[in-house]
Amino acid sequence: MNKNFDFIMPSVNFFGAGVIEKIGKRAQMVNIHNALIITDSFLEKMPDGPVEQTINSLKQANINFSIYNEVEPNPKVRNIEAAKKVYLENDCDGIITVGGGSAHDTGKGTGIILTNGDDITKLAGIETLDNALPPLIAVNTTAGTGSELTRHCVITNEKTKLKFVVVSWRNVPLVSFNDPELMLNVPAKLTASTGLDTFVQAIEPYVSVNRNDITDGQCLQAIKLVEESLREAVANGHNLEARTKMVEAEMLGGMAFNNADLGYVHAMAHQLGGQYDAPHGVCCAILLPIVERFNIIASPERFADLAVAMGENIDGLSIREAADKAIDAMQQLNDDIGIPRSIKAIGAKPEDFELMAENALKDGNAFSNPRKATKAEIVELYQQAYDAE
């Protein structure tokens, strides 16, 4: 566990019903006068949705704006290049992202190539950025990735089908907004997928080699909140209490992995997402019980802690038996909210596993995994995920 560490998060985070109305004032405070709103066409068209509410707040603050509305799931290099063009053509001086992780990553990526060079693929890695991004504000609409308050920017190279990560403190938005009311109409499948991403992003930092006492507490509370609320949020998306707890979990998990990092679940999921353009949360969820069972021997006591956080009764069990309970609970949550058990469901092909395993071990998330794997072992984990029923 790290005893000397820095702790990174946005300087201001607004949480709760109605906070979106503060965007205009906050944009003024970070010297945005002509914003580029980065979002997708669905959110832009939603009556009284998050984009419309953002625009209303900007107008009240006399802030001009332009819109880039072509954000894709698993954002591509072409998306950030197109958004940069809109930014420059309209003389923008700041970025406001409205959406989930894809919008926030597109905004970060756009900022990166505006100030650090045109080719973002050359900047993959940890702390590779020399220059500050333009002022960045993130308005979050899903309880999922935590990207609105993290230093991670995940982009897909559509030419190579490889997802890569640019990790830098310069990527952290200056201000984040999490309003649970914006999430009431998120469909059940998306709620399940993003919610499981939140879950994974609380589990991996807890067993990471880069964890610390602060992130431990954040992870355990996030896991408890997910256990209390995700099933209900999927079953009844208009349950504001469940949505609120999921936002709290997402923020806690985001702050935790922003500082303690992740592991092989994300490293491997990035390859599935890049290769097959599959939903990130689904990829993570399928891999979670398989990868963490592999990890148990590195820290069985911590997996026993996870079992307790997930509400499992471990009285009378050995540490290893309690650790196994945690894996069972992970799989049960997946099953309860309709996550498939096999990566066959997202189109995975065994002939791709060798290349994906090689790239997974190069992913920035791989280095903090508690157990070190060979390429052959990563291939075997993909195979287990493929054969699962």
Disulfide bonds with the S-S distance in Angstrom:
none
